Amino acid sequence: KAGGGTSAGKSRQNAIKTAVIAMDCEMVGVGKNGKRSMLARCSIVNFRGEVLYDKYVEPMERVTDYRTEVSGITPELLAGPDAVSFRQCQKEVASLLERRVL
């Protein structure tokens, strides 16, 4: 995911929700020296590699290390119109995971 990509913020309505899915999360650092990790992007693909979910997540704490070189995350991406709250992400992902193998 390094480099950020341009697809975040969009879930694919036409992608088939297969029984087996995969999830990848990008994290940013929070707290003193950015040592603690916080969710910044969540991506889910189906068995065929088609994107089911890919959204930036607004941090719940002040970010002290964006880890951009690894995560591709920048302040602009997390403050952009496509970023969702952690609670919204949690609900949407829980719905996608229901009755599926991760």
C-alpha positions in Angstrom: 0.0 0.0 0.0 2.9 2.4 0.2 2.2 5.3 -1.9 -1.3 5.6 -0.7 -3.1 4.7 -3.9 -6.1 6.6 -5.2 -8.9 4.1 -4.6 -9.5 4.8 -0.8 -12.8 6.2 0.1 -14.7 4.0 -2.3 -16.3 0.6 -1.7 -16.9 -1.4 -4.8 -20.6 -2.2 -5.2 -20.1 -4.5 -8.2 -17.4 -6.7 -6.5 -18.7 -10.1 -5.5 -18.6 -10.8 -1.8 -17.0 -14.2 -1.7 -16.9 -16.5 1.3 -13.2 -15.8 1.8 -11.9 -12.3 2.0 -8.6 -10.6 3.0 -8.1 -7.4 5.0 -5.1 -5.0 5.2 -4.8 -2.1 7.6 -2.4 0.8 7.5 -1.5 2.4 10.8 -0.2 5.7 12.0 1.7 6.5 15.3 0.1 8.3 18.2 1.2 9.3 21.6 4.8 10.0 22.7 7.2 9.4 19.8 4.4 7.8 17.8 5.0 4.4 19.5 1.3 3.4 19.7 -0.5 2.4 16.5 -3.9 3.7 15.4 -5.9 2.7 12.3 -5.6 5.0 9.4 -6.8 3.0 6.4 -8.7 -0.3 6.1 -8.9 -2.3 2.8 -10.8 -5.5 2.1 -10.6 -7.6 -1.0 -12.5 -10.7 -2.1 -11.0 -14.1 -3.1 -10.4 -12.7 -6.6 -8.5 -9.6 -5.3 -11.4 -7.3 -6.1 -11.8 -4.4 -3.7 -14.8 -4.6 -1.5 -13.8 -1.8 0.9 -11.0 0.8 1.0 -11.4 3.8 3.3 -9.2 6.2 5.2 -10.1 6.4 8.9 -10.0 9.7 10.9 -7.7 9.2 13.8 -9.2 9.3 17.3 -6.0 10.9 18.8 -3.4 13.4 17.5 -1.1 11.7 15.1 2.6 12.1 16.0 4.0 9.9 13.2 2.2 9.3 9.9 4.8 6.6 8.9 4.3 7.9 5.3 7.3 6.0 4.0 5.7 2.7 5.0 2.0 3.5 5.1 1.6 6.1 2.3 -0.6 8.0 4.8 -0.4 11.8 4.8 -2.3 14.4 6.9 -4.3 15.4 3.9 -5.6 11.9 3.3 -6.9 11.6 6.9 -8.5 15.1 6.8 -10.0 14.6 3.3 -13.7 14.2 2.5 -13.4 10.4 2.0 -12.1 9.7 5.5 -14.7 8.1 7.8 -14.8 7.9 11.6 -13.4 4.8 13.4 -16.9 3.9 14.6 -18.3 4.0 11.0 -15.4 1.9 9.7 -15.9 -0.6 12.5 -19.6 -1.0 11.6 -19.0 -1.2 7.9 -16.2 -3.8 8.3 -18.2 -5.9 10.8 -21.0 -6.1 8.2 -18.6 -7.2 5.5 -17.1 -9.9 7.8 -20.3 -11.4 8.7 -20.4 -15.1 7.7 -17.1 -14.9 5.9 -13.6 -16.3 6.4 -11.0 -13.6 6.9 
